[in-house]
């Protein structure tokens, strides 16, 4: 047996060993809680509003997400409820799309509190509740654990950090986080959506729409994420106050 072949075999064995160790070490981050159904019933209003035929479908999609996206705590312990809430927040905005699989996320990191834009829990400006990673954190999502839980405690307050961040991932799926989720929008709706989005942002800057979280006027990407929260948490109120915006979001998230 030649020296080169021996070295190749040794390399394969070493790489395989470390891959095995890595996979084994990470297995605890891909857990589907055994009491998933009860946790959904107790904590997720969207799930409770589904038909008896739809609920098992939602459960299976949450399971698939949890089996394929790691959820890991950073200086905090991830409990079964956390996993279910992350999974639910992922599936809610794409439930009407049975074939949708998130291909731009590998891991969700839960921080024990707020953090800053450099992902640090120390220092100043620690006011971030959630963020989709970029650069070295490209396939990561970071969520404040308290905000994750609070997102589902009041299902009608219009605030859901988890849905907000997954809306960013949906927006990002076409390659640009620009408030125009092209995979959700049929081509004839793209220009009307852009026009409506810009008009609404301008009105928000004039403080004419106090019912929409003002953070949505930051830019187009934040606008889409903010109104997505509004759509899923307070659809009736959104339809009453902003019928055109509601109609566009309905066409995106519940296409016929």
N, C-alpha and C positions, 0 to 999 in steps of 0.2 A: 504494500500500500504506500503510495507516494506521500511525501511530506505535505504537499498542497492539499491532498484529499483529506488527510488527517486534520489539518487546520480547519478546513471547511466544515468537517463533521463536528469538531469541537465548538466552532462558532454557532452552528445550528443548535446544538444542545444548550449552549449558554443562553442564546437569545430565547429559545423556547422556555428555558427555566425561568428567566426573568419575566417573560410574558405570562407564564402560568402564575407566578407569584403576584404580578400586578393584577391579573384578572381575579385571583382569589382574594386579594386585599380589597378589591373594589366591589365584591359581590354584595356587601352590606349596603351599598348605595343604590341597589336596584330592587328594592323590596316592594311587593304589592301586599298591603295590609290584609290580613284575613277577614277583618271586620269592615271591609271597604264599603259594602252596601249600607251598613248602619251609619257609618261616618258620613256618607253622602246624604242619607235621609236626615240626619241631625244637623247638618251644617251647610248644605248647598241648595239654595232655593231653586236654582235653575233645574237641577235634577228632580226635585219634588214636583215641578210643574210639567214634567214630561209625561207622556202617556205610559201605560204599563208595557206597551210594546217597545217604546223608545228607551226606557230605563236600562234594560240589559245591554242595548247597543252602546249607550253612554258608558256603562261599566266596562265593557270590553275595550273601548277606546282608551279609557283611563288606564286600564291594565297594560295595554300595549305601550303607552307613553312611559309608564313607570318601569317597564322592563327594558326600555331602550334609552332612557335619559337618566343619568345618575343624579341623585339628590343628596347633597353633602352639606353638613353643618360646619361652619367656621367658628370655632370657639363656642359652639352651642350644640345641643343634642337635637337631632331630628326625630320627632315622634310620628306615629302613624298618621295623625291628623294632618301634619304638615305635608306629607307625601300626597294625601288625598286632595288637599286644597291646591297644591301645585298642579296635579294632574287635571283636576276639574277646571282650573283657570286656563289650562292649555287647550282643553277640548271644547269649552263653551263657545268661543268665537268661530270654531271650525266644524261644529257639530253638523251643520247642513251640508258639509262636504265629506261624504263617506270615504273617499280615497285620499284625503289630505294626510300627509305624514310630514312632520317637521324635519327638514333635512339640514337645518342651519343651527342646531343646538345639540350639544352632547351632555351638558351638565348644568344643573341649577345649584348655586351656592346660597345657603341661607346664613345671613349674618345675624348676630344676636341683637343688633340695633341698627341705627342709621349709619351711613358712611358718606364719604366724599367722592368726587368724580375720579379720584385716583384709587378708588376701592379701599381706602383706608378708614378704619374705625377710630383712629386717633387724630388729633389736631382739629383745625377749624373747618367750618363749612361742611359739617357732617349732617346734611339735610336731605340726602338722597335715600329714597325708600326702595327703589328698584332701578335696574339698569341692564340693558343688553350689552354685553361686552364687545370690545373692538380690539384690533391689533392682536396682541398675545392672548387676549381673552375672547377671541373671535367667536367661539362656539359656546360661550358661557352666558348664563343669566345670573344676576345677583339680585337677591330679594332680602329685604329686612324681614326677619321672622315675625316680629310683632305686627308689621304691616300686612304680611301674608294672612295672618289669622284675623286681623281686623277687617280685611277685605270682604270676608264672608259673614261677619257678625251682624252687619246691617245691610241686607241685600237691596235696600231701596234708597241709599244715601247718595248714589251716583259715583261713589269712590271705590275702585277696586284695582289696587296696584298690580295684582297678578294678571288680570285681563289686559290692563294697560301695557304691560311689558310683552305679553304674547301678541298683542296687536302690533307692536313694533316688529316682532319677528315675522308676522304675516306681511307687513309692509316691506320688510327687508328681503323677502323671498324672491323678488324679481331682480334683485341686485342693487337696489337703491332705496334707502330709508328716506322717502320724500313725501310721505302722506298720500301717495297714490298706489294703492295695493292692486297692481295690474292683474294679479291672478284672481282677484275677486270681481273686478270691474270688466264688464263687456266693453268692447272698444267704443261703441256709441256713447257710453256713459263717462268716459275718461275726461273729456274736455268740460262737460257740464259739472262734473265733480270738482275739477280744479277751479273753475269759475266760482262755484258755490263756496268752496273752502276758502278762497282768498277773500271773497266778500264777507264771509262770516268772521274771519280773523280780523278784518278791518273794523267791523262793528264791535267785536270784543274789545279791541284796543280803545274804542270810544266809550267802553263800559256800558254798551247798550244791551248786552246779554249777560246779566249777572248770574243767571242760572247755570251757565257753562263755566266750568273751572277755568279761571283766567290763565292758568299755565298752558292751556291749549293755544293761546295766541303767541307762544314763544316761536314756533315755526310750524311748517306743514306736518312734519312727522309727529310732533306733540299734539297737534290738533286732531289728527286721525286717532291717536291713542286715547285722548281725552273723550272725544265724542263716542268712541267705541265703548268706553266705560258707561257713559250716559245711556247709550242705546240698550245695553244689556241689563243695567240696573234700574232705569226709570223710563222704559219705552213709552208709556202712556204720556208722561210729562213731556218727553221729547217731541212726540207727535203733536201734542197740543201747542207747544210754544214754537216749534221749528218743524212744521210739516214737510217742507221741502228737504231738509236735512234728514229727517226720519225716513222719508221715501227712498232717498239715495242709499242710506245705510241698510235699509230693509232689502233693497235690491242686491247689495253686496253680500250680506250675511245670510239671507234667506232667499236665494234666487229661485225662481219658479221654472 
